[in-house]
Amino acid sequence: MWFVYILRCIDNTFYTWVTTDLQRRLLEHNTSVKSAKYTRMRRPVEMVYFKEFTTRIEACKEEYRIKLLTRKQKEEIIKESE
C-alpha cells in the first residue's frame, strides 16, 4: 500500500509526499536526518491528512494534484478528512 500524506509544520506550512509507512515517515520527519530538508527546519510536524492507494503511480498522481491546490483548498480536504 502507498499513502499520500500532508504534514503541518511548526510555521503552519504544509508538506506533501508519499510513503509506504506513515508512522515511520512521521517519526523520521520529526527526529531523523532522513527527513526532508524542508521539514527538518520546521519541526515539530504533525500529520493532518493521509489517503491510501494500491500503487505508487496512483499515490504520486494524487500527490501532484494536491501540490497544485491552493492553501485554502488543502485546508478544506484536511477538514473533510477529520
Backbone bond lengths (Angstrom), bond angles and torsions (degrees), N, CA, C in turn:
res aa  C-N    CA-C-N  psi(-1)  N-CA   C-N-CA  omega(-1)  CA-C   N-CA-C  phi
1 M - - - 1.448 - - 1.523 110.49 -
2 W 1.300 114.94 144.78 1.460 122.48 176.80 1.516 108.97 -118.55
3 F 1.319 115.95 148.45 1.457 121.95 -179.18 1.527 110.08 -129.06
4 V 1.317 115.06 142.01 1.462 122.05 165.76 1.518 104.96 -100.60
5 Y 1.326 116.83 136.77 1.456 118.87 179.56 1.515 111.00 -136.80
6 I 1.318 114.25 155.55 1.460 121.55 174.27 1.521 107.69 -122.92
7 L 1.316 115.24 130.60 1.457 121.81 175.01 1.517 109.19 -107.08
8 R 1.325 115.46 144.07 1.463 120.52 170.52 1.533 105.61 -102.86
9 C 1.313 115.44 122.97 1.461 121.32 -178.40 1.523 110.29 -87.69
10 I 1.331 115.75 167.99 1.460 121.44 -177.61 1.532 111.71 -60.62
11 D 1.329 117.57 -27.28 1.468 120.42 178.64 1.530 112.07 -89.62
12 N 1.335 115.46 12.49 1.463 124.06 176.43 1.538 113.58 70.79
13 T 1.326 117.26 19.05 1.457 120.91 173.24 1.527 108.52 -91.27
14 F 1.324 115.69 166.53 1.464 121.32 179.36 1.520 110.77 -110.96
15 Y 1.320 114.83 147.05 1.461 122.44 175.78 1.528 106.87 -130.29
16 T 1.323 117.22 128.41 1.468 122.40 -177.02 1.519 109.91 -121.93
17 W 1.347 116.21 136.35 1.459 120.78 179.22 1.526 109.67 -158.89
18 V 1.339 117.40 -174.16 1.461 122.79 177.89 1.524 109.98 -124.76
19 T 1.331 116.10 154.58 1.460 121.48 178.75 1.518 109.83 -160.48
20 T 1.319 115.87 168.28 1.464 121.23 172.26 1.525 110.98 -104.79
21 D 1.335 117.34 -8.54 1.464 121.52 -176.99 1.529 109.63 -141.10
22 L 1.310 116.04 98.88 1.467 121.07 -175.33 1.526 112.91 -63.87
23 Q 1.318 117.54 -45.09 1.473 120.49 -177.20 1.520 111.50 -64.17
24 R 1.322 116.54 -45.44 1.461 120.45 179.76 1.521 110.12 -61.86
25 R 1.318 116.27 -44.10 1.464 120.32 -176.06 1.526 111.27 -66.94
26 L 1.319 117.98 -40.16 1.458 120.47 177.60 1.529 110.42 -62.90
27 L 1.327 116.34 -43.20 1.464 120.79 177.04 1.530 110.46 -60.16
28 E 1.320 116.93 -43.56 1.466 120.30 178.49 1.524 111.34 -62.10
29 H 1.322 116.78 -43.38 1.469 119.81 179.94 1.527 111.51 -61.00
30 N 1.310 116.97 -32.84 1.465 120.37 -176.50 1.518 114.92 -91.26
31 T 1.344 118.01 -19.29 1.464 118.19 -172.04 1.524 115.65 -134.63
32 S 1.291 118.65 -18.77 1.462 120.78 -166.58 1.530 113.23 -107.97
33 V 1.321 114.90 157.31 1.464 120.21 171.01 1.523 110.37 -74.95
34 K 1.335 117.71 -10.41 1.462 122.21 176.43 1.525 111.83 -76.79
35 S 1.317 116.52 -6.16 1.464 119.07 -179.82 1.524 109.55 -71.38
36 A 1.306 115.24 164.72 1.454 120.50 175.79 1.531 109.10 -65.83
37 K 1.302 116.49 144.71 1.465 120.93 179.29 1.530 110.38 -56.10
38 Y 1.325 116.14 -38.06 1.457 121.46 -179.87 1.528 111.30 -58.36
39 T 1.330 117.11 -47.92 1.468 119.76 -176.53 1.527 111.99 -78.93
40 R 1.317 118.04 -25.99 1.462 120.71 178.53 1.522 111.29 -59.45
41 M 1.311 115.61 -32.88 1.460 121.10 -178.66 1.532 112.57 -88.43
42 R 1.334 117.11 -1.63 1.464 121.06 -174.00 1.533 112.08 -133.12
43 R 1.298 116.69 38.59 1.465 121.44 -179.32 1.522 110.37 -84.00
44 P 1.319 116.82 154.38 1.464 128.25 -4.01 1.528 111.50 -78.45
45 V 1.323 114.33 157.74 1.455 120.63 176.25 1.522 108.63 -116.27
46 E 1.323 116.13 155.13 1.460 119.91 175.38 1.523 108.79 -130.22
47 M 1.319 115.22 142.79 1.458 120.34 178.49 1.520 108.02 -80.61
48 V 1.329 115.62 121.41 1.459 120.22 -176.51 1.524 112.69 -112.18
49 Y 1.335 116.41 -9.32 1.469 119.84 -178.79 1.520 109.11 -160.72
50 F 1.333 115.66 142.50 1.460 120.41 168.32 1.518 108.85 -153.78
51 K 1.321 114.78 155.32 1.457 122.00 178.30 1.518 107.94 -143.44
52 E 1.319 116.45 139.93 1.463 122.40 -175.06 1.529 111.43 -96.68
53 F 1.329 115.26 142.72 1.463 122.63 177.89 1.523 109.37 -136.69
54 T 1.323 116.09 156.11 1.465 119.55 -179.32 1.520 112.79 -83.94
55 T 1.333 118.09 -25.47 1.459 120.08 -179.17 1.523 111.12 -128.12
56 R 1.312 114.55 156.77 1.463 120.04 177.37 1.532 110.73 -64.56
57 I 1.309 116.72 -37.20 1.465 120.72 -179.86 1.520 111.09 -59.23
58 E 1.340 116.18 -46.17 1.472 119.73 178.76 1.529 110.78 -61.99
59 A 1.324 116.15 -43.79 1.467 120.60 -179.16 1.531 111.06 -63.19
60 C 1.317 116.81 -41.81 1.465 120.43 -179.59 1.521 111.89 -67.50
61 K 1.318 116.71 -35.68 1.468 119.99 176.46 1.528 110.36 -63.77
62 E 1.328 116.12 -41.74 1.467 120.14 178.89 1.527 110.76 -68.69
63 E 1.308 116.85 -39.72 1.463 120.63 176.54 1.531 110.17 -57.55
64 Y 1.309 116.74 -46.86 1.461 121.52 179.48 1.525 110.95 -61.27
65 R 1.333 116.33 -43.24 1.460 120.94 179.29 1.527 110.58 -60.79
66 I 1.321 116.27 -44.81 1.467 120.83 -179.42 1.526 110.58 -64.33
67 K 1.316 117.10 -41.47 1.462 120.18 -179.01 1.526 112.65 -63.31
68 L 1.325 117.06 -22.95 1.459 121.04 177.91 1.529 112.75 -82.94
69 L 1.319 117.52 -11.80 1.459 121.39 -178.28 1.524 111.65 -73.37
70 T 1.305 115.27 155.48 1.465 120.12 173.10 1.528 108.66 -75.32
71 R 1.303 116.31 166.07 1.463 120.23 177.82 1.532 110.92 -58.11
72 K 1.319 115.76 -43.07 1.462 120.45 -179.36 1.533 110.41 -61.21
73 Q 1.321 117.78 -42.43 1.469 121.34 178.96 1.524 110.92 -65.20
74 K 1.332 117.23 -38.37 1.473 120.41 177.10 1.525 109.74 -63.81
75 E 1.315 116.48 -43.35 1.465 120.63 178.81 1.527 111.06 -60.81
76 E 1.326 116.56 -35.72 1.468 120.61 178.23 1.527 112.35 -66.59
77 I 1.335 117.90 -43.44 1.475 118.06 179.97 1.519 110.84 -70.20
78 I 1.336 116.74 -30.69 1.466 119.69 175.39 1.522 110.27 -65.80
79 K 1.309 115.69 -46.42 1.473 120.70 -179.97 1.524 111.07 -62.03
80 E 1.336 117.55 -41.72 1.465 121.51 179.50 1.522 112.33 -63.93
81 S 1.320 117.66 -27.83 1.471 120.90 -177.56 1.521 113.01 -82.24
82 E 1.326 117.40 -12.78 1.482 120.36 -177.72 1.507 112.46 -73.24
